[in-house]
Amino acid sequence: AVDMLKMGRPKMIANLMMYQRPQLVEAHDQYWALIRKHLAIAGIDSPETLSQDAEEFFVWKHPDLVLSQTCGMPYRTWLHDKVQLVGTPDYGLAGCPAGYYRSAIIVRADDTRSEVAAFKDATFAYNQTFSQSGYAAPFWHLKPHGFWFESRLQTEQHVASARAVANGSADIASIDAVTWRNVETYEPVANQLRVLAWTKPTPGLPLITSLGSDAGVIFNALEGAIAELDAQNRSLLGIKGIVNVPKEAYLAVRNPDEAL
């Protein structure tokens, strides 16, 4: 506490943990080093390392947040008036406009049910109730079918949801398209799973900064960093560029009726 008082203000923080996994640590580190380089050129200080293991809301609400990536649902529900929207990465996802994403509704490969309506009494695995891709998107996908899963298993993470379906702890889950792409690449359980359906595209995971930051300069730094990423790391991260998805587009997406 004494050190914090001496400093006069909290230490800067940044992280990019939403799509972090062991195989992508080095790629994220190079990406951040390039972002820092471009921020420094613009005269903006930033932390040397990413706080990838910090609690997400601690980071998102940090008064000296330089950069983080959040999910659309926490952004529209709790954060949109407490942070600035910097931009949205474009992951080049099939069936989605630039900067948008959707969810793969996955089931076991050997499950013979072919329609989502047939899973009414199934156990649904989800990461968090405040996840756009893991909870809100499937909620609205099922709304026309007139039901929501009564049997639900909270797993905390998308990858854990996929594993739960594969091992039989659950029957169905909703995984965002970027994570699903990574699951197919890195998770041995992927060959035990298949995509039953895709949800409607919504704005992708937004990059945010504190209210006191210069969001435009940070956007430009990200653009420069992505352009400089080597081909292998750009491919590993799956980032094609960064786009401006309007704040209004995020706020227009509805929350599930019973999630909050």
N, C-alpha and C positions, 0 to 999 in steps of 0.2 A: 504494500500500500504506500509506503514511504517513497519507493522508487517511482510509482505512478504519479505521486504528487510532485516529485522533482521534475518529471517529464512535462507536467502541465496538461497533457492530453493523452488519450489512449494510443497505444501503438497501432500503426496501420496494419490492415489485414487484407488478405485476398485468398480466394480458393476457387478451384474448378473441379469440384468433387462429384458432380452429378453423373458423369460417365467414367469416373475413375475405376480402374481395376488393375491388378498387378502387371498385366502385359502392356499397359498404357502409361505407366509412371514416367518413363524416360521421354515419351512423346509429349506428355503434359509439361514436363520440366523444360523441354526445349521451347515449346510454345510460350510458356511463361517468360523464359529468358528473352525471347524475341519481343514479347509485349513490353517487358520492362525496358528493353533497349529503346523502343519507339516512344514510350512514356518519358524516358529520360531526355531524349532528343527534344521533346516538347516541354521539358522543364518540370515534369511531374515525378515526384518521389513515389516509390512503391516498395513493398517488402521484398526481401531477397528470395524468400521461399514461400510457396503456397501452404496454407494451413488446411491440408486435405482431410485431416481427422477431426477438425473442430466441429462442434455442434452447429447444425445448419442455421438455426434461427439466431444464435449468437453472432454468427458471421453476417447474416443478412441484415440484422438490425444494428450492426456495429457503427458507431459514429464516424469512424475513420476507415470505412470500407472503400477500398480502391476498386475491386472487381470481384464479382461472384456470379454464379449462375444459379437461378432458382427455377421453380416449376410454375407454370401458369396459374395454378389454383392458389398457392400461397401468395403469389404476386397480386392477383385481383382481390383476394380476401383480406389480406393483412398488410401487404407491403407497398402497394402502388402509390400511397401518399407519404411514405416514409423513406423511399429510395428513388433514384432516377433510373429510368430505362435507358440502357446504353444501346442495345441492338440485339439481334437474334441471329445465332449461327445458322447457316444453311448447310444441312447435312446431305443434300442431294437425294432425298428420299423419294422413292417411287410413289406415284399417286398423290403427291403433296406439292403445293406451291412452294417457292423458295421461302425458307424460314418457318415452314409449317411442319408438323409431324402428325402421326396417328398411332394407334395402338394395334398390335397383333393380339387377337383373342386366341389363346393357345389351349390345346387339349392334348391328351396322350395320343400318340400316333396310332395306337391300336384301339382307340375308342371309336366304336362304329357309328356313334351319333353324328349326323351331318348338319343339323340345324341348331342354332343357339337356343331356340325355344325348348329343345329336348333336354336342356341342362337346368331346367327350372329347380329341380330338387338336388342339384349337385352342390358340392362344396367349392366355393370361390376363394382363391388365394389372392391377396392384395398386399401391396407394400404399406400404404398409409391411406387413411380416409381423406387426407388433403392432397392426394396425388391426382393431377389431371389425367394422366395416361393410365394409371393403375386403378382408379376408382371412378372419377367423374365421367370419363369417356365411355367405359362400359355401362355405367348407370344409364346414360342417355341412349346408348345403343340398344339397351334392353327395354327402354320405356315403351316403344311401340308394341312390344310383346306382352306388356301388362304385368311384368314381375321384376323383382330384384331378389338376389340370392338371400335366402334366409340363413343358410349355412355358410359362414364366412371364416376364413383363417387369415389373421394378420401376420405377415412375414417380415415386415420392416424394409425389405429390399426386393426389387424386381427379380434379381437373379435367384433369390431364395424362393420367390413365388414359382418361378419356372421349375426349380428343383422339387418343390412340393407337389406340383402336378406330375412330374416324372416319377416320383417315388410313391404316388398314390395318397399322400396326405390331403391332397385337393384334386379336383377334377378339371378345373378351368381357371385361367388367369388372364389378365390384360397387361401386356408388356409394351412399353413404348418402342417405336420402330428402331431407334438407334440402339437401345439396349438389346432388342431382339437380334439385330444384326451382330452385335458382339457375342450374344449367347450362341448364335449359330457358328461363330468363328472359334470361340474359346471354351465353351462348356460341353463336356462329354455327354450331358443329358440331352443335348439338342436333337440327337437322332431318335430320341424316344418321344418327341413332341411334333406337333404340326399346327399350322395356322388354320383355325376354323373360320375366322372372319376378320375384317379390318374395320376399325371405327372411322368416323368422319374426321378429316384433318382439322386441327386447331393450331393456333400459334405455338411455335416451339418454345423450348426452355429459354427464357430471357436472361440476358446478361445485365447486371445491375451495378450501380455504384451509389455512394452516399449522396445526400442532397447538396453537400458542399463541394462536390467534385465537378469537373468539366466533362460532361458526358460526351460531347462532340469530339473533344481531343482524344478521349479514351476509345471511342469508336474508330477514329482514324488510326490509332496505335494498333488496335486489333486487326484492322484491314491490312496494315503494313506487315504485321507479324504473320498473318495467314499466308500472305503472298511470299514471305521468306521461308516458311516451313519447308524442310526438305520433303521430297516426294514420298518417302517412306512414312514419315511421321504424319504428313497430311492424310495419307491413305489410312494409317492406323486410327487417327482421330475421326476420319470421315468428314472433315470440315471442308466445304467448297468455298465458303465466303461468309460475310456478315451482311445482314440486311436490316432495314428499318421497318419493323412491324409496328403499326401505331398502337399506342397505349389503349385506345378505344377498342381495338380488336381483341385485346386480352380481357378487358372489362366486360365485353359483350358475351363472353362464354359463361354459361350458367353453371352454378354449383349444384350438386345432387341435392334433392329435397331433404334428405335425412342425414347428410354427412356432418353438419355442423351443430 
